[in-house]
Amino acid sequence: MTAKQTTTALLLGTALAATACGGGHTGEAREATGQPVSVRVQAVSPREVSTPFETGGAIRARTTATLVSRIVAEVREVTVQPGDRVRAGQVLIRLDGRDLQANEARARAAAAAAEEAVRAATTARGGTEAGLALAEATHRRIAELRAKNSATAHELDQAVSGLRAAEAQALAARAAIAQAEADAEAARAGLRAARIAASWASIAAPFDGVVTEKLVEPGNMASPGVPLVTVEDTRGFRLEVRVDESRIGQIDAGRPVEVFLDLPSARILPGRIAEVSRATSPGSHAYLVKIELPEDGRLRSGMFGRARFPGPAREALVVPEAALVRRGQLNAVFVVGPDNRARLRMVNAGQAIEGQVEIAAGLDPGEPVVVNPPPTLVDGNPVRPVDGGREARS
């Protein structure tokens, strides 16, 4: 017997004595007799295990919007209550925007006047173009007559002067049109700006979601930067936890994370690490870790959840969790000896992980333990070891 078995022998004696007092055995341990019991055995083997660690945090929606006003105005109407589902573009709050509406009307009138100015400049250009055509024809005719000495030099000078004046008027008309079109474009831009400003009097939902907070009532004064309503997208949630800087290096973003909810019918949710902050929070020396969660109708913002992260891998002895025999606060296993008798041995068992339990003390590698021992099996029972459904050879 090894040193650690010697240590656990004392515990075994205590457990056996306690069992005897309960009517299971006499004061001295004695071997049970009878027909051998067929039991399934499995050899204790070392394998890579990791000791997980847990940390708690709050569940948050992936997307949350806190709506604020862009203007200083009185709240005229609030159309939603906390818990209401809203659609993208749905108006949630209406502000007093009469001054903005007046500015929009003024900008609309200015834009209409600018459009009329463009039409007027275009009409005036038609008259100057006609005058230019007449001046060109007159100049051409007088020039031909002058070449035949049928017109005087003074008449030719007058025709040239009239042509130059008509050309100048045509250029001025074209410039007036360009100016009118520029003014019209500025007026249209002013109208667009006025319409945008007028839209600030209505605060709408940015996406489909649920109203979680209403922080304003009709009659209140809204100001830029002051929260009015909070809307969250319920199509996705995540668990936000803080991990101590001494353990942040153990987190592997590529490995799944188990998430536990504090609910009566809670079940384990598979999580995926989406983000790990690059700096610790002041005072706590912990990193913020965000874990994406699958869709689940029970999830709500603010709920408490726990994330279990796998620890660093190491080698340890493990047995199936089904091999453990729990006696109050003590754990034991049935070990099959060379004489094919089941011996109850106390062990120091760790936490169960994926159906396997780490054994810190009480067993040696290669020892066969009974898996799923029958309730009638007691210390010293003869057994017929079965491995994988077949009777094991001695």
C-alpha positions in Angstrom: 0.0 0.0 0.0 1.3 3.4 -0.9 1.7 6.4 1.5 -1.5 8.1 0.2 -3.4 4.8 0.6 -2.2 4.5 4.2 -3.5 8.0 4.8 -6.9 7.2 3.4 -7.0 3.9 5.3 -7.8 5.8 8.5 -10.7 7.5 6.8 -11.9 4.1 5.5 -11.8 2.7 9.0 -13.8 5.6 10.3 -16.4 5.2 7.5 -16.6 1.5 8.0 -17.1 2.0 11.7 -19.8 4.5 11.0 -21.5 2.1 8.6 -21.3 -0.7 11.2 -23.0 1.5 13.8 -25.8 2.0 11.3 -26.3 -1.8 11.1 -24.4 -2.4 7.8 -21.4 -4.2 9.4 -20.1 -5.4 12.8 -17.4 -3.5 14.7 -14.7 -5.4 12.9 -14.7 -5.4 9.1 -15.4 -8.8 7.8 -15.5 -10.1 4.3 -18.9 -10.5 2.7 -19.7 -13.9 1.2 -22.0 -15.1 -1.5 -22.1 -15.4 -5.3 -19.8 -13.1 -7.2 -21.5 -10.0 -8.5 -20.8 -8.9 -12.1 -19.5 -5.4 -12.2 -18.1 -3.1 -14.9 -14.6 -2.0 -14.1 -12.4 0.7 -15.6 -8.7 1.2 -14.9 -7.6 4.4 -13.3 -5.7 6.4 -15.9 -4.0 9.8 -16.1 -5.2 12.3 -18.6 -5.1 16.0 -19.3 -7.6 17.9 -17.2 -8.1 21.6 -16.4 -9.5 23.1 -13.2 -12.1 25.6 -14.4 -12.9 28.9 -12.6 -16.1 30.9 -12.5 -16.9 34.6 -12.4 -20.2 36.3 -12.4 -21.6 39.3 -14.3 -24.6 40.9 -15.9 -26.4 40.1 -19.1 -26.6 42.9 -21.6 -28.1 43.3 -25.0 -25.6 43.4 -27.8 -27.1 46.6 -29.1 -28.5 49.3 -26.8 -29.4 52.9 -27.7 -30.0 55.7 -25.3 -32.1 58.3 -27.2 -31.5 62.0 -26.5 -32.7 65.3 -28.0 -30.7 67.5 -30.3 -32.6 70.6 -29.3 -33.9 72.3 -26.3 -37.6 71.9 -26.4 -40.6 70.9 -24.4 -41.8 67.3 -24.5 -45.2 67.2 -26.0 -45.9 63.5 -26.1 -44.4 60.2 -25.1 -45.9 57.3 -27.1 -44.3 54.3 -25.4 -43.9 52.7 -22.0 -41.1 50.3 -20.7 -41.6 46.9 -22.1 -43.2 48.0 -25.4 -41.9 46.5 -28.6 -41.1 49.1 -31.2 -40.1 49.0 -34.9 -37.3 50.9 -36.6 -38.5 54.4 -37.4 -41.4 54.4 -35.0 -41.9 57.8 -33.3 -41.3 57.4 -29.5 -41.3 61.1 -28.4 -42.6 64.3 -29.9 -41.1 67.6 -28.9 -42.4 71.2 -29.4 -41.0 72.0 -32.8 -43.2 74.9 -33.9 -40.2 77.2 -34.4 -38.5 74.5 -36.5 -41.6 74.1 -38.6 -41.7 77.9 -39.2 -38.1 77.8 -40.3 -38.9 75.0 -42.7 -41.8 77.0 -44.1 -39.6 80.0 -44.6 -37.0 77.9 -46.3 -39.6 76.4 -48.6 -40.8 79.9 -49.6 -37.2 81.0 -50.2 -36.6 78.0 -52.4 -39.7 78.7 -54.4 -38.7 82.3 -54.9 -35.3 81.2 -56.1 -36.8 78.8 -58.6 -38.9 81.7 -59.9 -35.8 83.9 -60.2 -34.2 81.2 -62.4 -37.2 81.1 -64.7 -37.2 84.9 -64.9 -33.5 85.0 -65.8 -34.1 82.3 -68.4 -36.8 84.4 -70.0 -34.7 87.5 -69.9 -31.9 85.6 -71.6 -34.3 84.8 -74.5 -34.8 88.5 -75.1 -31.1 89.3 -75.1 -30.4 86.4 -77.5 -33.0 87.8 -79.9 -31.4 91.2 -79.7 -28.0 89.7 -80.3 -29.2 87.9 -83.4 -30.7 91.2 -84.7 -27.5 93.1 -84.0 -25.4 90.5 -85.8 -27.7 90.6 -88.9 -27.7 94.4 -88.9 -23.9 94.5 -88.7 -23.5 92.0 -91.5 -25.8 93.9 -93.8 -24.1 97.3 -93.1 -20.7 95.8 -93.6 -21.7 94.5 -97.0 -23.1 97.8 -98.0 -20.0 99.6 -96.8 -17.9 97.3 -98.9 -19.9 98.6 -101.9 -19.7 102.2 -100.7 -23.5 102.1 -100.3 -23.2 102.9 -96.5 -21.3 105.5 -94.7 -18.5 104.8 -92.1 -20.8 106.2 -89.4 -23.5 103.7 -90.2 -20.9 100.9 -89.9 -19.7 102.2 -86.6 -23.2 102.3 -85.3 -23.8 98.6 -86.4 -20.5 97.5 -84.7 -21.5 99.4 -81.5 -24.9 97.8 -81.5 -23.4 94.3 -82.0 -21.0 94.8 -79.0 -23.8 96.0 -76.8 -26.0 93.0 -77.7 -23.1 90.6 -77.0 -22.6 92.2 -73.6 -26.3 91.9 -72.8 -26.2 88.3 -73.7 -23.2 87.6 -71.5 -25.0 89.4 -68.6 -28.1 87.3 -69.2 -26.1 84.1 -69.0 -24.4 85.4 -65.8 -27.8 86.2 -64.3 -29.0 82.7 -65.0 -25.9 81.2 -63.3 -26.4 83.4 -60.3 -30.1 82.6 -60.1 -29.3 78.8 -60.4 -26.7 79.2 -57.6 -29.2 81.0 -55.4 -31.8 78.3 -56.1 -29.3 75.6 -55.1 -28.5 77.4 -51.9 -32.2 77.8 -51.2 -32.8 74.0 -51.8 -29.9 73.2 -49.4 -31.4 75.5 -46.8 -34.8 73.8 -47.2 -33.1 70.4 -46.7 -31.4 71.6 -43.6 -34.7 73.1 -42.3 -36.5 69.8 -42.9 -33.7 67.9 -41.1 -33.9 70.3 -38.2 -37.7 70.0 -38.1 -37.3 66.2 -37.9 -35.5 66.6 -34.6 -38.8 67.3 -33.0 -39.7 63.6 -33.4 -37.4 61.0 -31.8 -37.8 57.6 -33.4 -36.5 54.1 -32.7 -33.2 53.4 -34.5 -33.9 49.6 -34.8 -36.5 47.0 -33.9 -36.4 46.3 -30.1 -37.9 46.8 -26.7 -38.2 50.0 -24.6 -36.3 49.3 -21.3 -36.4 52.8 -19.7 -38.5 55.9 -20.0 -36.8 58.8 -18.4 -39.1 61.7 -19.4 -42.7 62.8 -19.1 -44.8 65.2 -21.2 -44.2 68.7 -20.0 -40.5 68.1 -19.2 -37.8 70.1 -21.0 -35.6 68.1 -23.2 -32.0 69.2 -23.6 -29.1 67.9 -25.8 -27.3 65.0 -24.1 -30.0 64.2 -21.5 -31.3 60.6 -21.8 -35.0 60.3 -22.7 -35.6 56.7 -23.6 -33.5 53.5 -23.8 -34.2 50.9 -26.4 -32.4 47.6 -26.7 -32.2 45.0 -29.5 -33.5 41.7 -28.1 -32.2 39.6 -31.0 -28.9 39.1 -29.2 -27.5 39.1 -25.7 -24.1 38.7 -24.1 -22.7 38.2 -20.6 -20.3 40.8 -19.4 -17.9 39.6 -16.7 -14.7 40.8 -15.2 -11.7 38.5 -14.9 -8.8 39.2 -12.5 -5.6 40.1 -14.1 -3.9 37.0 -12.6 -6.3 34.8 -14.6 -6.7 36.7 -17.8 -3.8 34.8 -19.4 -5.7 31.6 -19.0 -8.6 32.7 -21.2 -8.6 31.2 -24.7 -10.9 33.1 -27.0 -11.2 30.1 -29.3 -12.6 27.7 -26.6 -16.3 27.7 -25.7 -17.5 29.0 -22.3 -20.3 27.5 -20.1 -22.8 30.1 -18.9 -25.1 29.4 -15.9 -28.2 31.5 -15.3 -29.8 32.0 -11.9 -33.2 30.7 -12.9 -35.3 27.9 -11.4 -35.2 26.0 -14.7 -31.7 27.2 -15.6 -29.7 25.2 -18.0 -26.1 25.6 -19.2 -25.8 27.9 -22.3 -22.9 27.6 -24.6 -21.1 30.9 -24.8 -18.4 32.3 -27.2 -15.9 34.9 -26.2 -16.5 37.9 -28.4 -14.3 40.6 -26.8 -11.6 40.9 -24.2 -10.7 44.4 -23.1 -7.1 45.5 -23.5 -6.9 47.4 -20.2 -8.0 46.8 -16.6 -10.7 48.8 -15.0 -9.5 51.4 -12.5 -9.3 50.1 -8.9 -10.4 46.5 -9.6 -7.4 45.3 -11.7 -9.8 43.2 -13.7 -10.4 42.9 -17.5 -13.9 43.1 -19.0 -14.8 40.0 -21.0 -17.9 39.9 -23.3 -19.4 36.5 -24.0 -21.9 36.1 -26.9 -25.0 34.0 -25.9 -27.3 32.0 -28.1 -30.9 33.1 -28.6 -33.0 32.3 -25.5 -36.4 33.7 -24.7 -35.6 33.8 -21.0 -32.7 36.3 -21.3 -33.3 39.8 -20.1 -30.9 42.7 -19.6 -29.6 43.0 -16.0 -30.0 39.3 -15.2 -27.1 37.7 -13.3 -25.1 35.0 -15.0 -21.9 33.0 -14.2 -19.3 32.0 -16.8 -17.1 29.0 -16.3 -13.7 29.3 -18.0 -11.5 26.2 -18.5 -8.2 26.4 -16.7 -4.8 25.5 -17.9 -4.3 21.8 -18.9 -2.4 19.5 -16.6 -2.1 15.7 -16.1 -4.1 14.0 -13.3 -5.7 10.7 -12.4 -9.4 10.6 -13.2 -12.2 8.1 -12.8 -15.8 8.2 -14.2 -18.1 10.2 -12.0 -20.4 7.2 -11.9 -17.7 5.3 -10.0 -17.9 7.6 -6.9 -19.7 6.3 -3.8 -20.8 9.2 -1.7 -21.1 8.7 2.1 -22.1 12.0 3.6 -19.2 14.3 3.1 -16.9 11.5 2.1 -16.2 10.1 -1.3 -15.1 6.5 -2.0 -14.7 4.0 -4.8 -14.8 0.3 -5.0 -11.4 -1.1 -6.1 -11.2 -4.7 -7.4 -8.2 -6.4 -5.8 -6.3 -9.4 -7.2 -8.6 -11.7 -5.2 -11.6 -10.4 -7.2 -13.1 -8.8 -4.2 -14.5 -5.2 -4.1 -12.7 -3.0 -1.6 -14.2 0.3 -0.5 -11.5 2.9 -0.5 -11.8 6.5 0.5 -10.5 9.0 -2.1 -10.0 12.7 -2.3 -12.1 13.7 -5.3 -12.2 16.9 -7.1 -14.8 18.6 -9.2 -16.6 16.6 -11.9 -15.8 17.8 -15.4 -17.4 16.2 -18.5 -18.3 13.1 -16.5 -14.8 12.6 -15.1 -13.6 13.3 -11.6 -10.0 14.1 -10.7 -8.6 11.9 -7.8 -6.1 13.8 -5.8 -5.3 11.0 -3.4 -6.4 7.4 -2.7 -5.7 5.7 -6.0 -2.7 4.6 -8.1 -2.6 4.5 -11.9 -3.9 1.2 -13.4 -6.1 0.2 -10.5 -9.5 -1.1 -11.6 -12.5 0.7 -10.1 -16.1 -0.3 -10.3 -18.3 1.9 -12.5 -21.9 2.2 -11.5 -21.6 -0.1 -8.4 -24.9 -1.8 -7.6 -26.6 -0.6 -4.3 -26.1 -4.0 -2.7 -22.3 -4.0 -3.2 -20.5 -3.8 0.1 -16.8 -3.9 1.1 -15.4 -7.4 0.5 -18.0 -8.7 -1.9 -16.7 -11.1 -4.4 -17.1 -9.7 -7.9 -16.8 -10.8 -11.5 -15.1 -7.9 -13.2 -16.5 -7.0 -16.6 -14.7 -4.7 -19.0 -16.6 -3.2 -21.9 -19.5 -5.7 -21.4 -17.2 -8.8 -21.4 -16.0 -10.8 -18.5 -12.4 -9.8 -17.6 -9.9 -12.5 -17.6 -8.0 -13.0 -14.3 
